[in-house]
Amino acid sequence: MTPIDWIIVTLYILSMVGLSLYLGARQKEQSDYYLAGNKLGAWSIAGSMIATQCSAISLIGAPAFIAIKEGGGLKWLQYELAVPLAAIGILYLVGVYKKAGTVTIFSTVENRLGTPARKTLSLLFLSGRGLATGVALYAMSVVVSVCLGISITNSIILVGGLSMLYTSIGGIEADIYSDIIQLIILWLSALACAVILFNLIESPGEALTSFDTQRLTTIEFSGFGLSEGDSYTFWPMLIGGFFLYLAYYGCDQSQAQRLLSARDMATAQKAILLNGCLRFPLVLTYCAFGLLLGLFYQESSWLQERMVGQNPDFIAPYFIIEYMPTGLRGLIVAGILAAAMSSLDSNINSMSAALENDFLKDRKINLPGFSTPLKRARILTVGFGILCCILALLFSDSQATVLVLVNAVSSAFNGPILACFVFVLFARRPSSPKASVAALLAGIAANGALWLGAPQVSWLWWNLVGFVVSFVLLLALSNSNATAREEIERPPLKPVFVLLAVGLIIFCSIIGIEAVL
């Protein structure tokens, strides 16, 4: 890193903190902090959703998975087929959330599943999202450690400290606006890396010929994700991915809170549609970066030497620091640092909202800083930031790529949580509180049994298995007398058809990419 690079990084961080201070100064109520006064537009929400899901985890994890991760390659593109299909399901869920008008989505299940189920769901979100955020923070810190020449431990402390400074002030509105900025920076960074890599490769055609052909496979039908080595085949990635994305975008407070911040139902539905349409071009850019990085890795003895004994996630940071030109390198690192803060702040903001509204609301807490609801929200956010830093330190010795690790952690909880919301949405019979909690925990236990007893089964199937176990038990243990359920607000048909068309376009594109390569 040259002085010019450091100036760019410093100015970028200061501008993001300044934005947070400006927006934070306008907040008067806790609802401003958590829901931005319910005034956000569709494009802002969609951009923030894409940025949080992709961010620096993709800039690090996707190239590593495609370029050198054992068992990896372009087959990761299959995962994107599930996104537009899951978005159709989310159009139904958001109708329930917006109609309820709550801060957290877990309040919507209370009438049919009981207060214990609401609190259990919220607690599971806090646990699962906390673990996933720890992984994400570790991912960001990988880059910082390479840039600064410091240990990952010190890097986590540095990034976490900056993130908490930014997070505790700006609330969800600052999160969303900074997400949009970092999305643009990271997308342009991935494009710049791809262009420079293409020019560095002596003969792209010959390099592609000598590249591992298994990594060029975009759709893999040879297995079902039930044995070692076929975790990333078509069916587990499509079906498991569908349940994962439906649960993540629809039943995860960190994403749904953005939809709750929309000014009205139509705005929230439009945001879901935009997210379903715009994710794939971004993922294609990351994958192009990963493929070219894999081709260049074959030729670069310097890069090969650096990667001996290293976690695959280090390959992208090493390339950025060594081969990107001055100025552009600083902008990319600045964007990744902004993504670190952005991903962390949105997650710990939502965890703060869950703890406050599902456990602490209306309770008087005689502690310094808890005198007003807004101050309490900020204190809770800082507390979750510290917790995520500790979790990131625990993940720092892992050899699994972050792209896989962050999704695997979430998959243990996704299916059972989704089952509860689907039951509330469609079932006519309420469930007793004890039965609801038992069904929820049984789904998680089933995933735990798969993890411990059948590790060869792809973690992608956990999303389906957990859903089926919990949903079947909810039906079996529900009360025998049917009751009238609230009318479901059906989404317009136009976005449904558009999302189906997007899914078809993605499928044809993936087939075409393999044919060309």
C-alpha positions in Angstrom: 0.0 0.0 0.0 1.4 3.4 -1.1 0.7 6.7 0.6 -1.8 7.5 -2.1 -3.7 4.3 -1.4 -3.7 5.1 2.3 -5.1 8.6 1.6 -7.9 7.1 -0.4 -8.7 4.5 2.3 -8.7 7.2 5.0 -10.9 9.6 3.1 -13.4 6.9 2.3 -13.7 5.7 5.9 -14.1 9.3 7.2 -16.8 10.0 4.6 -18.8 6.9 5.7 -18.4 7.9 9.4 -19.5 11.4 8.5 -22.6 10.1 6.7 -23.5 8.0 9.8 -23.1 11.1 12.0 -25.3 13.2 9.8 -28.1 10.6 9.6 -27.7 9.7 13.3 -28.2 13.3 14.4 -31.7 13.3 12.8 -32.9 10.3 14.8 -35.3 11.1 17.6 -37.1 7.8 18.2 -36.1 4.2 18.4 -38.2 3.5 15.3 -36.0 6.0 13.3 -32.9 3.9 14.3 -34.4 0.5 13.4 -36.9 1.3 10.6 -35.7 4.7 9.2 -39.2 6.1 9.8 -40.7 3.7 7.2 -39.7 6.1 4.4 -37.2 4.1 2.2 -37.6 3.5 -1.5 -37.4 0.2 -3.5 -34.1 0.9 -5.2 -32.4 1.7 -1.9 -33.7 -1.4 -0.2 -32.8 -3.7 -3.1 -29.3 -2.3 -3.4 -28.7 -2.8 0.3 -30.0 -6.3 0.3 -27.7 -7.3 -2.6 -24.8 -5.5 -1.0 -25.2 -7.3 2.4 -25.5 -10.7 0.8 -22.6 -10.3 -1.7 -20.3 -7.7 -0.3 -16.7 -8.6 0.5 -17.6 -12.2 1.3 -18.2 -12.7 -2.4 -15.1 -10.7 -3.5 -13.0 -13.0 -1.3 -14.9 -16.3 -1.2 -16.3 -16.6 -4.8 -12.9 -16.2 -6.5 -11.3 -18.6 -4.0 -14.0 -21.2 -4.6 -13.8 -21.0 -8.4 -10.0 -20.7 -8.7 -8.4 -23.1 -6.2 -10.9 -24.4 -3.6 -11.0 -28.2 -3.7 -14.2 -29.3 -5.3 -15.0 -25.8 -6.4 -15.5 -24.1 -9.7 -18.2 -22.4 -11.8 -20.8 -24.8 -10.5 -21.4 -22.2 -7.8 -23.5 -20.4 -10.5 -26.2 -23.1 -10.0 -26.9 -21.5 -6.7 -28.3 -18.4 -8.4 -31.2 -20.4 -10.0 -32.8 -20.5 -6.6 -32.8 -16.7 -6.1 -35.8 -15.6 -8.4 -37.8 -18.7 -7.3 -37.3 -17.8 -3.6 -38.2 -14.2 -4.3 -41.7 -15.3 -5.4 -42.2 -16.9 -2.0 -40.9 -13.7 -0.3 -43.6 -11.7 -2.0 -46.2 -13.5 0.1 -44.2 -13.2 3.3 -43.7 -9.5 3.1 -47.4 -9.0 2.9 -47.8 -10.5 6.4 -44.9 -8.4 7.8 -46.0 -5.1 6.4 -49.6 -5.7 7.5 -48.5 -6.4 11.0 -46.5 -3.2 11.2 -44.0 -4.5 13.7 -40.2 -3.8 14.2 -39.3 -7.5 14.1 -40.9 -10.2 12.0 -41.0 -12.7 14.8 -44.0 -10.8 16.3 -46.1 -12.0 13.4 -46.1 -15.7 14.6 -47.2 -15.0 18.1 -51.0 -15.3 17.5 -50.8 -18.8 16.1 -47.7 -20.2 17.7 -47.5 -18.4 21.1 -45.1 -16.2 22.8 -42.5 -18.9 23.6 -42.3 -19.7 19.9 -41.8 -16.0 19.1 -39.0 -15.7 21.6 -37.4 -19.0 20.5 -37.4 -17.8 16.9 -35.8 -14.5 17.9 -33.2 -16.3 20.0 -32.3 -18.6 17.1 -32.0 -15.6 14.8 -29.6 -14.0 17.3 -27.6 -17.2 17.6 -27.4 -18.0 13.8 -26.9 -14.4 12.6 -24.3 -13.8 15.3 -22.3 -16.8 14.1 -22.7 -15.8 10.4 -21.6 -12.2 11.2 -18.6 -13.5 13.0 -17.6 -15.4 9.8 -18.3 -12.3 7.7 -16.1 -10.2 10.0 -13.3 -12.7 9.7 -13.7 -12.6 5.9 -13.1 -8.8 5.9 -10.3 -9.1 8.3 -8.4 -11.5 5.9 -8.0 -8.6 3.5 -7.0 -6.1 6.1 -4.4 -8.4 7.6 -2.8 -8.9 4.1 -2.9 -5.1 3.4 -1.4 -4.0 6.7 0.9 -7.0 7.3 -0.7 -7.6 10.7 -2.2 -10.8 12.2 -5.8 -11.7 11.6 -6.4 -11.2 15.3 -5.3 -7.6 15.3 -7.1 -7.1 12.0 -10.4 -8.3 13.5 -10.0 -6.0 16.5 -9.3 -3.0 14.1 -12.1 -3.7 11.7 -14.5 -4.5 14.5 -13.6 -1.3 16.4 -14.2 0.9 13.3 -17.4 -0.9 12.5 -18.9 -0.3 16.0 -18.0 3.4 15.8 -19.9 3.6 12.6 -22.7 1.3 13.6 -23.8 2.7 16.9 -24.6 6.1 15.4 -26.3 5.8 12.0 -29.0 3.2 12.4 -30.6 1.3 9.5 -30.8 4.4 7.2 -27.0 4.8 7.4 -26.6 1.1 6.8 -28.6 1.2 3.7 -27.1 4.2 2.1 -23.6 3.1 2.8 -24.5 -0.4 1.5 -25.4 1.2 -1.9 -22.0 3.1 -2.1 -20.0 0.0 -1.2 -22.0 -2.1 -3.7 -21.0 0.2 -6.5 -17.4 0.2 -5.3 -17.1 -3.5 -5.0 -18.8 -4.2 -8.3 -16.4 -1.8 -10.1 -13.5 -3.4 -8.2 -14.4 -6.9 -9.3 -14.6 -5.6 -12.9 -11.3 -3.9 -12.6 -9.6 -7.0 -11.2 -11.1 -9.1 -14.1 -9.8 -6.6 -16.7 -6.3 -6.4 -15.2 -6.1 -10.2 -14.9 -7.1 -10.7 -18.5 -4.2 -8.4 -19.5 -1.8 -10.1 -17.2 -2.4 -13.6 -18.6 0.0 -14.3 -21.4 -2.3 -16.4 -23.5 -5.9 -16.6 -22.1 -6.9 -19.2 -24.7 -4.0 -21.6 -23.8 -4.4 -21.0 -20.1 -8.1 -21.9 -20.4 -7.2 -25.1 -22.3 -4.8 -26.2 -19.5 -7.3 -25.3 -16.7 -9.0 -28.0 -14.7 -12.1 -28.9 -16.8 -14.1 -29.8 -13.7 -13.9 -26.2 -12.6 -15.5 -25.1 -15.9 -18.6 -27.2 -15.3 -21.5 -24.9 -14.6 -24.3 -27.4 -14.1 -23.5 -30.8 -12.4 -26.2 -33.5 -12.5 -23.9 -36.4 -11.6 -24.8 -36.5 -7.9 -27.5 -35.6 -5.4 -25.4 -34.2 -2.6 -25.6 -37.4 -0.5 -22.0 -38.6 -0.7 -18.6 -37.1 -0.3 -17.5 -34.8 -3.2 -20.9 -34.0 -4.7 -22.1 -31.3 -2.3 -22.4 -28.7 -5.1 -24.4 -30.6 -7.7 -27.6 -29.3 -9.3 -30.4 -30.7 -7.1 -29.0 -29.7 -3.7 -28.0 -26.3 -4.9 -31.4 -25.7 -6.5 -33.7 -27.2 -3.9 -31.6 -26.5 -0.8 -30.7 -23.1 -2.2 -34.4 -22.3 -2.7 -35.1 -23.0 1.0 -32.0 -21.2 2.1 -32.7 -18.0 0.2 -36.4 -18.1 1.1 -35.5 -18.3 4.7 -32.6 -15.8 4.4 -34.4 -13.0 2.5 -37.9 -13.7 4.0 -37.4 -14.9 7.5 -34.1 -13.4 8.6 -34.5 -10.2 10.5 -31.4 -8.7 9.1 -32.9 -8.8 5.6 -36.6 -8.5 6.4 -35.9 -5.3 8.5 -35.1 -3.5 5.3 -38.4 -4.5 3.8 -40.2 -3.3 7.0 -38.5 0.0 6.4 -40.2 0.5 3.0 -42.7 3.2 2.8 -45.5 0.8 1.7 -46.3 -2.7 0.5 -45.8 -1.9 -3.2 -42.3 -0.5 -2.4 -41.3 -3.6 -0.5 -42.6 -5.9 -3.3 -40.7 -3.9 -5.9 -37.5 -4.1 -3.8 -37.9 -7.9 -3.8 -38.3 -8.0 -7.6 -35.2 -5.8 -8.1 -33.1 -8.0 -5.8 -34.2 -11.1 -7.8 -33.3 -9.5 -11.1 -30.0 -7.7 -10.2 -28.1 -10.3 -8.2 -27.1 -12.5 -11.1 -25.1 -9.9 -13.1 -23.1 -9.1 -9.9 -22.4 -12.8 -9.3 -21.3 -13.2 -12.9 -18.8 -10.5 -12.3 -17.4 -12.2 -9.2 -17.2 -15.5 -11.1 -15.4 -13.9 -14.0 -12.9 -12.5 -11.6 -12.5 -16.0 -10.0 -12.1 -17.8 -13.3 -9.4 -15.4 -14.5 -7.7 -15.5 -11.2 -7.5 -19.3 -11.5 -6.0 -19.0 -15.0 -3.5 -16.5 -13.8 -2.6 -18.6 -10.7 -1.3 -21.3 -13.1 1.2 -18.9 -14.5 2.2 -16.9 -11.4 5.0 -18.6 -9.4 4.8 -15.6 -6.9 1.1 -16.3 -6.2 1.7 -20.0 -6.0 4.5 -19.5 -3.4 2.3 -17.2 -1.3 -0.6 -19.7 -1.3 1.4 -22.7 0.0 -0.3 -23.9 3.2 -2.7 -20.9 3.2 -6.5 -20.8 3.4 -7.8 -20.4 -0.2 -9.5 -17.1 0.8 -6.1 -15.4 0.8 -5.7 -15.7 -3.0 -7.8 -12.6 -3.8 -6.2 -10.3 -1.2 -2.7 -11.3 -2.3 -3.5 -10.6 -5.9 -5.1 -7.2 -5.1 -2.1 -6.0 -3.0 0.6 -7.2 -5.4 -0.9 -6.6 -8.9 -3.5 -3.8 -8.7 -2.1 -0.3 -9.6 -1.7 2.5 -7.1 -4.9 4.4 -6.4 -7.1 1.7 -7.7 -5.7 -0.7 -5.1 -6.5 1.9 -2.4 -10.1 2.3 -3.7 -10.6 -1.5 -3.7 -9.3 -1.8 -0.1 -11.4 1.2 0.9 -14.5 -0.5 -0.6 -13.7 -3.7 1.2 -13.3 -1.9 4.5 -16.6 -0.1 3.9 -18.2 -3.5 3.2 -16.8 -4.8 6.4 -18.4 -1.9 8.3 -21.6 -2.1 6.2 -22.1 -5.9 6.6 -21.4 -5.7 10.3 -23.5 -2.7 11.1 -26.6 -4.0 9.3 -26.4 -7.3 11.1 -25.8 -6.1 14.6 -28.5 -3.4 14.1 -31.0 -6.2 13.4 -29.8 -8.3 16.3 -30.2 -5.2 18.6 -33.7 -4.8 17.2 -34.6 -8.4 18.0 -33.3 -8.3 21.5 -34.9 -5.0 22.3 -38.4 -5.8 20.8 -38.7 -9.5 21.6 -37.1 -9.5 25.1 -36.4 -6.1 26.6 -39.2 -3.9 25.5 -41.2 -2.3 28.3 -38.6 -3.4 30.8 -36.9 -0.8 32.9 -33.2 -1.3 32.9 -31.2 0.8 35.5 -27.9 0.8 33.7 -25.8 3.8 32.4 -26.8 4.7 28.9 -30.2 3.0 29.0 -32.2 6.1 30.0 -34.0 6.4 26.6 -35.1 3.7 24.0 -32.8 5.3 21.4 -29.8 5.2 23.6 -30.6 1.6 24.7 -30.7 0.6 21.0 -27.3 2.0 20.4 -25.8 0.4 23.5 -27.2 -3.0 22.5 -25.8 -2.6 19.0 -22.3 -2.0 20.4 -22.7 -5.0 22.6 -23.5 -7.3 19.6 -20.5 -5.8 17.8 -18.2 -6.9 20.6 -19.8 -10.4 20.5 -19.2 -10.7 16.8 -15.6 -9.7 17.1 -15.1 -12.5 19.6 -16.8 -15.0 17.3 -14.6 -13.8 14.4 -11.5 -14.6 16.5 -12.8 -18.1 17.0 -13.3 -18.6 13.2 -9.8 -17.2 12.3 -8.2 -20.7 12.4 -10.8 -22.3 10.1 -9.6 -23.7 6.8 -13.1 -23.6 5.2 -13.7 -20.9 2.6 -15.9 -18.2 4.0 -18.4 -18.5 1.2 -19.2 -22.0 2.3 -18.8 -21.4 6.0 -21.2 -18.5 6.2 -23.9 -20.4 4.3 -23.4 -23.7 6.2 -23.8 -21.9 9.6 -27.1 -20.4 8.4 -28.4 -23.6 6.9 -28.6 -25.3 10.3 -31.3 -22.9 11.4 -33.0 -21.7 8.1 -35.4 -24.6 7.4 -37.0 -24.8 10.9 -37.5 -21.1 11.1 -39.0 -21.0 7.6 -41.4 -23.8 8.6 -42.9 -21.7 11.4 -43.6 -18.7 9.1 -45.1 -20.9 6.3 -47.3 -22.6 8.9 -48.6 -19.3 10.1 -49.1 -18.2 6.5 -51.1 -21.2 5.3 -52.3 -23.4 8.1 -55.8 -23.0 9.5 -55.1 -24.7 12.8 -53.1 -22.9 15.5 -50.4 -24.8 17.4 -49.8 -24.8 21.2 -46.8 -22.9 22.4 -45.0 -26.1 23.7 -45.7 -28.0 20.5 -44.4 -25.0 18.4 -41.1 -24.8 20.2 -40.8 -28.6 20.2 -41.3 -28.7 16.4 -38.8 -25.9 15.8 -36.1 -27.5 17.9 -36.7 -30.9 16.4 -35.9 -29.5 12.9 -32.6 -28.1 14.2 -31.8 -31.3 16.0 -32.4 -33.2 12.7 -29.8 -31.0 11.0 -27.4 -31.5 13.9 -27.8 -35.3 13.5 -27.0 -35.0 9.8 -24.0 -32.9 10.6 -22.6 -35.3 13.1 -23.9 -38.6 11.8 -23.9 -38.1 8.0 -21.3 -35.4 7.2 -21.1 -36.6 3.6 -24.7 -35.2 3.0 -24.4 -31.7 1.6 -25.2 -28.9 4.0 -27.5 -27.5 1.4 -30.0 -30.3 2.2 -30.1 -29.1 5.8 -32.4 -26.3 4.7 -35.0 -28.7 3.3 -34.6 -31.4 6.0 -35.1 -28.9 8.8 -38.1 -27.4 7.1 -39.9 -30.7 6.5 -39.3 -32.0 10.0 -40.5 -28.8 11.7 -43.5 -28.3 9.3 -44.7 -31.8 9.6 -44.5 -31.7 13.4 -46.3 -28.4 13.5 -49.2 -29.9 11.5 -49.2 -33.1 13.5 -49.2 -31.3 16.9 -51.5 -28.4 16.0 -55.0 -28.1 17.6 -57.7 -30.2 16.0 -60.2 -27.3 15.6 -59.6 -25.2 12.6 -59.8 -21.4 13.1 -60.2 -18.6 10.6 -56.8 -17.3 9.4 -56.2 -13.8 8.2 -56.6 -13.3 4.5 -53.3 -13.6 2.6 -52.5 -10.5 0.6 -51.5 -12.0 -2.7 -48.8 -10.3 -4.7 -49.5 -8.9 -8.2 -49.0 -11.5 -11.0 -46.6 -9.3 -13.0 -43.6 -9.6 -10.6 -44.2 -13.3 -10.3 -44.0 -13.8 -14.1 -41.0 -11.5 -14.3 -39.1 -13.5 -11.7 -40.0 -16.8 -13.5 -38.6 -15.3 -16.7 -35.5 -14.2 -14.8 -35.0 -17.8 -13.6 -35.2 -19.1 -17.1 -32.7 -16.5 -18.4 -30.3 -17.5 -15.6 -30.6 -21.1 -16.5 -30.0 -20.5 -20.2 -27.1 -18.2 -19.4 -25.4 -20.9 -17.2 -25.8 -23.5 -19.9 -24.4 -21.0 -22.5 -21.4 -20.2 -20.3 -20.3 -23.8 -20.1 -20.9 -24.3 -23.9 -18.7 -21.3 -24.7 -15.9 -22.4 -22.3 
